[in-house]
Amino acid sequence: MQQEADVLICLEEQIREKCEATVQKAESEAAAMRKKAQSDAAQIVADARARAEAKFTQIRLRCKSQAALEAGQLLTRVKAEAVSESIKLAGSRLENVQTSPRYKFALAKFLSEALEALKPSSGPFRIIARREDESTLKDLLSHQRVNASIDPSGIFSGGLEIVDEKGHMRVVNTFESRLRQGFEAISDRVRKVLHV
């Protein structure tokens, strides 16, 4: 009987030791799982925070870029409108130029430039001008060796157009054409300066 009791005590001790070892192992595994879960949770939170910050940075940069683009477009539009208004104002003042004593000098220069552009052709040419400029042009042509007729049907503010009679070449040298060229040149410069 003693022997049976000793065996039972021994079995009890072994079971207790196994239970304690199992409990310790379970506690150790649970602690490791808790530690890994906390580490994973911290990593998930850090990743989410990093993604949120990156997205916020992207949104901020996009908003800043959009604002800069809109400001540039507005500035370009304002400058283009200012240039356009200046050109309109210059066009409206052309009528005053025609009565100026300097107009005859300008007309002579326009004629000279147009004839130079048509070289080496010697004519015959048709000079289209305003009716008011017909006598001035006849006077200017009398001092040059040019085979030209004057067509007083021009409906521009001043200047002239010259066409060779064969219709191959045409030179437009009017106030409007010069204003248009000036506007295009200024617009190109504005675009280059503003990088648009």
Residue pairs with C-beta under 8 A, 6 or more apart in sequence:
72 194
72 196
73 196
75 194
76 190
76 191
76 194
76 196
79 190
79 194
80 187
80 190
83 183
83 186
83 187
83 190
84 183
87 179
87 182
87 183
90 179
91 157
91 175
91 176
91 179
94 157
94 158
94 175
94 176
95 157
97 103
97 106
97 157
97 158
97 175
98 132
98 157
98 158
103 158
104 136
106 158
106 159
107 133
107 136
107 137
107 140
107 158
107 159
107 160
108 140
110 159
110 160
110 173
110 174
111 127
111 137
111 140
111 141
111 160
111 173
113 173
114 160
114 161
114 162
114 171
114 173
115 125
115 144
115 146
115 162
117 171
118 125
118 162
118 164
118 169
118 171
121 164
121 169
122 146
122 147
123 146
123 147
123 148
123 164
123 165
124 147
124 148
124 149
124 164
124 165
125 146
125 147
125 148
125 149
125 162
125 163
125 164
125 165
126 148
126 149
126 150
126 151
126 162
126 163
126 164
126 165
127 137
127 141
127 148
127 149
127 150
127 151
127 160
127 161
127 162
128 151
128 153
128 154
128 160
128 161
128 162
128 163
129 137
129 150
129 151
129 152
129 154
129 159
129 160
129 161
130 152
130 154
130 155
130 156
130 158
131 152
131 153
131 154
133 152
133 154
133 158
133 160
134 150
134 152
137 150
137 160
138 150
141 148
141 150
148 162
154 160
154 161
154 174
156 174
156 175
156 176
157 174
157 175
157 176
158 174
158 175
159 173
159 174
159 175
159 176
159 177
159 178
160 173
160 174
161 170
161 171
161 172
161 173
161 174
162 170
162 171
162 173
163 169
163 170
164 170
